[in-house]
Amino acid sequence: MATFRISGVWKDTNNIITHYAFHTVSESSNSRAIKKSKADAIALLEIAGNTAITWLWNYAQSKWANGEKVEVVNGIAGKYLRSNPDNKLTDNLGHLIDFDWIAL
């Protein structure tokens, strides 16, 4: 069982998320971001007991804030990660920081 936070995404030229920035949560700290492919992220969160939430940068307070629970869903085009299933702006983690400029 592990707990994760997802702080950002990488997208392809069609604006489709291909990778996620995963942080492992421990009692006293969070790991640095580890770039996980979409397939690896899905597999990790499908392990019983593993959970993840979004991790949002609060620009006004200059600190990270916990966001919404992330779940694996099976859509028409296959499995993907979704943060909020009610059609709000934060659906599907597309609202997270775009890390395309960072190569991890």
PEHU-V341608 format. One record per backbone hydrogen bond with DSSP energy under -1.0 kcal/mol. NH is the residue of the N-H (numbers start at 1). CO is the residue of the C=O. If there is no record, write none. Layout:
NH CO
NH CO
This chain:
4 51
5 23
6 53
7 21
9 97
10 19
12 16
15 12
18 10
19 10
20 36
21 8
22 34
23 5
25 3
26 29
31 24
34 22
36 20
38 18
41 37
42 38
43 39
44 40
45 41
46 42
50 47
51 2
53 4
54 68
55 6
56 65
58 63
62 58
63 58
65 56
67 54
70 52
71 82
73 80
75 78
78 75
80 73
82 71
91 88
93 90
94 91
96 93
97 7
99 9
102 99
